[in-house]
Amino acid sequence: MAVVRYFGGTKLGVSGLTAAYKDAAHAALQNAVIIEEVERETITVKIDYAKLGDLMDFIKEQNIRIVEQDLSSECRIIISVPKEHVNIIKTWLEKTGILPLSL
């Protein structure tokens, strides 16, 4: 939200200007939307094509964000996970033989 002041010939004075800015700030806060975001960590995974389906199923089940994927010559996927779930993701990757390149 922005406050624009046009001078139309009427002087507001200090109290009038203060009230105008106060009303604008109040309206902005009333219309604001709170967005909660969790702290995330990026993991880069290099995977064989044979295990790609398992990884994609896991990503879908866990609501993991895919940041980037390169499925050309080598299968590399960068995912973003909540920090609190990093150990769960790492354990699943190791259990299935998919080793992350970076955590």
C-alpha positions in Angstrom: 0.0 0.0 0.0 1.2 3.5 -0.7 0.2 6.9 0.6 0.2 9.7 -2.0 -0.5 13.2 -1.0 -1.8 15.7 -3.5 -2.1 19.3 -2.5 -5.5 20.5 -3.5 -5.4 23.9 -1.9 -6.6 22.8 1.5 -3.9 22.8 4.2 -4.3 19.9 6.5 -2.0 21.1 9.2 0.1 18.8 11.4 -2.9 17.1 13.1 -4.7 16.6 9.8 -1.7 15.2 8.0 -1.0 12.9 11.0 -4.6 11.7 11.0 -4.4 11.0 7.2 -1.3 8.9 7.6 -2.7 7.1 10.6 -5.8 6.2 8.7 -3.8 4.9 5.8 -1.6 2.8 8.1 -4.6 1.4 9.8 -6.3 0.5 6.5 -3.0 -1.2 5.4 -2.8 -3.3 8.6 -6.5 -4.2 8.4 -6.1 -5.5 4.8 -2.7 -7.2 5.4 -2.4 -11.0 5.1 -0.1 -12.9 7.4 1.9 -15.5 5.5 3.6 -18.1 7.7 6.7 -19.6 6.1 8.8 -22.4 7.6 12.6 -22.4 7.4 13.7 -24.6 4.6 16.8 -26.4 3.4 17.9 -27.3 -0.1 19.0 -30.8 -1.0 20.6 -31.8 -4.3 20.0 -35.4 -5.3 21.7 -37.3 -8.1 19.6 -40.4 -8.9 19.4 -43.3 -11.4 16.5 -43.2 -13.7 15.4 -46.6 -12.3 14.7 -45.0 -8.9 13.2 -41.7 -10.2 9.6 -43.0 -9.8 10.1 -43.8 -6.2 11.7 -40.4 -5.5 8.8 -38.6 -7.3 6.2 -40.6 -5.3 8.0 -39.7 -2.0 8.3 -36.0 -3.0 4.5 -36.0 -3.7 3.6 -37.8 -0.4 5.8 -35.4 1.7 4.8 -32.2 -0.1 8.4 -31.4 -0.9 9.1 -28.6 -3.3 11.1 -29.3 -6.5 13.4 -26.2 -7.0 15.1 -27.5 -10.1 15.4 -30.7 -12.1 17.7 -31.8 -14.8 16.6 -35.0 -16.4 19.0 -34.9 -19.4 22.2 -36.9 -19.3 22.3 -37.4 -15.5 19.2 -37.2 -13.3 19.7 -34.4 -10.8 17.0 -32.9 -8.7 17.1 -30.0 -6.3 14.5 -30.1 -3.6 13.5 -27.7 -0.8 12.4 -29.3 2.5 11.4 -27.9 5.9 14.4 -27.9 8.2 12.6 -30.0 10.7 12.1 -32.8 8.1 15.7 -32.9 6.8 16.7 -36.0 8.9 13.6 -37.9 7.8 14.3 -37.1 4.1 18.0 -38.0 4.5 17.1 -41.3 6.2 14.7 -42.2 3.4 17.2 -41.3 0.7 19.9 -43.5 2.3 17.5 -46.3 2.9 16.5 -46.4 -0.7 20.2 -46.0 -1.9 19.8 -42.5 -3.2 22.6 -40.4 -1.8 22.2 -36.7 -1.7 25.0 -34.6 -3.2 24.5 -31.8 -0.8 22.5 -31.0 2.3 
